[in-house]
Amino acid sequence: MEGPVPSVWRPTLDAIVLRLVHGDYSLKSAISGVAPVSDETSREIKGNIGAYGATLVPLRAETWDSSVSIWQGDYWQVLVDLVTEEEGLSDLVLSAKIEEVAGGYQFEVYLVYVP
């Protein structure tokens, strides 16, 4: 079932995108509840953002109008529409898995790409 991204997840997703904006594609800088990204995935994210050819910027309020969460049976998948300086909302998306854990949520970034 597809729906909007819950507001409780948005600050963490904002923090993840801010790290990407600053070139921390591995997410090794601690964000509470966010798993670091593998070196291979980090290279893919960096390459996909670079190949897109626009400058990634922090998320804006309109991001949440088109971003979605999808229940996968035992976790949520989110597709967050990313923003670039040149275009505003872009074709790039952040794909992540979110699981409920004791005391909150665990976020795992899959990829940044153009679907």
C-alpha positions in Angstrom: 0.0 0.0 0.0 1.4 3.4 -1.1 1.0 6.6 0.9 2.7 9.8 1.9 6.0 9.8 3.9 5.0 10.1 7.6 6.1 13.3 9.2 8.0 11.4 12.0 10.5 10.2 9.4 11.0 13.5 7.6 13.7 15.0 9.9 15.9 11.9 9.5 15.4 11.9 5.7 16.2 15.6 5.7 19.4 14.8 7.6 20.4 12.0 5.1 19.9 14.3 2.1 21.9 17.1 3.8 24.8 14.6 4.2 24.5 13.8 0.5 24.5 17.5 -0.4 27.8 17.9 1.5 29.3 14.9 -0.3 29.0 12.3 2.5 27.7 9.5 0.2 28.7 6.8 2.7 26.6 8.3 5.6 29.4 7.3 7.9 28.9 10.6 9.9 26.6 9.5 12.6 22.9 10.1 12.1 20.9 8.4 14.8 19.1 5.4 13.4 20.7 5.5 10.0 23.0 2.6 8.8 26.2 3.5 7.0 26.2 2.8 3.3 28.6 0.3 1.8 31.5 1.6 -0.3 30.0 0.1 -3.4 26.6 1.8 -2.9 28.4 5.0 -1.9 30.2 5.0 -5.2 26.9 4.4 -7.1 25.2 7.2 -5.3 28.0 9.6 -6.0 28.2 8.5 -9.7 24.4 8.8 -10.2 24.3 12.3 -8.7 27.3 13.3 -10.8 25.9 11.8 -14.0 22.6 13.7 -13.4 24.5 16.9 -13.9 22.7 19.2 -11.5 23.6 20.4 -8.0 21.8 18.6 -5.2 20.3 20.9 -2.5 18.5 20.3 0.8 14.9 19.1 0.6 12.1 21.6 0.4 8.5 21.4 1.7 7.2 20.5 -1.7 9.3 17.3 -1.6 6.7 15.7 0.6 3.8 16.4 -1.8 5.2 13.8 -4.3 7.4 11.5 -2.2 5.9 8.1 -1.1 6.2 5.3 1.4 5.3 1.8 0.4 4.5 -1.1 2.8 6.5 -4.1 1.8 5.1 -6.6 4.3 7.7 -6.2 7.1 9.3 -2.8 6.4 8.6 0.4 4.6 10.3 1.5 1.4 10.4 5.3 0.8 11.0 7.1 -2.5 12.0 10.7 -1.7 12.0 13.2 -4.6 15.2 15.1 -4.5 15.7 18.8 -5.2 18.4 20.4 -7.4 19.5 24.1 -7.6 18.8 24.1 -11.3 15.4 22.4 -11.4 13.8 22.5 -8.0 12.1 19.0 -7.8 14.2 16.7 -9.9 13.9 13.2 -11.4 16.4 12.0 -8.8 15.0 9.9 -5.9 16.4 8.6 -2.7 15.3 5.1 -2.1 15.5 3.8 1.5 14.2 1.0 3.8 12.7 1.9 7.1 12.1 -0.7 9.9 10.5 -0.3 13.3 12.9 -1.1 16.1 12.8 -0.8 19.8 12.5 2.9 20.6 12.2 4.2 17.0 13.1 3.4 13.4 16.1 2.1 11.5 16.9 3.7 8.1 18.9 2.0 5.4 19.6 3.9 2.2 19.4 1.7 -0.9 20.4 4.2 -3.7 19.9 7.6 -5.3 18.9 7.2 -8.9 16.5 8.2 -11.6 13.7 5.6 -11.8 
